[in-house]
Amino acid sequence: MVYKPERAHYCRETGQVVLRMDHHCPWVGNTIGFGNYKYFILFLLYATSSCLFANIDIVHLLATATLTPSAAHLLFGSGSIMALLSSVMVPFSGFHLWLLSQNMTTIEYCQHRSRAQSADNDQDRSSYYDIGLMGNLSAVLGDNPLMWPFQCGQLRGMGSAFPSDQRMKHYLANFECPRQCACRVIPPARTDARTDARTGARTGARTYAQPCPQKAQPSYQCN
């Protein structure tokens, strides 16, 4: 059985398993995950703030300054482009800030949304890894709030295990294989480290499972 860390997913674009994978972003040319999610959030905030400030300055110039027709035409075109970018960046940044406050990735949001729609249960829309607003922010941005606006600081943990609320612990403790066999999830009894065969990095191993006897691979996925 191949070990799969919590919240890790395989990215087809890069051909690698990404820890705490959020999504693959073609605009930055990389997969957003545990190691660079903070930088992605800051990139969104910096870009959105720049677009909003540019809009304000352009509107102020058009309203108060005496401009030639050509200069006014160029400013109006630039303002239209900035307004278009802002209309995309503001809701996108707001969505990721909401995900950050819930300690949820884009993949987990899509999974929880589909489960909530099928079960008609609003409680399934929340994240299993929600540990409070400050805990959720610190898990991504770092333990020092003074370093949150800057592209520095130490990430919490190794990206292979995450604290979760009581619902996830209850789920792991009461997991039953859908094939009605001997497959089950064992709560973590110890913490050790393993070496990733692809990257050579050391990762902490927290979750262990007995393989399903009716299949070569486990009959479940830990997402």
Secondary structure, 3 states (H helix, E strand, C coil): CCCCCCCCEEECCCCEEECCCCEEECCCCEEECCCCHHHHHHHHHHHHHHHHHHHHHHHHHHHHCCCCHHHHHHHHHHHHHHHHHHHHHHHHHHHHHHHHHHCCCHHHHHHHHHHHHHHCCHHHHCCCCCCCHHHHHHHHHCCCHHHCCCCCCCCCCCCCCCCCCHHHHHHHHCCCCCCCCCCEEECCCCCEEEECCCCCCEEEECCEEECCCCCCCCCCCCC
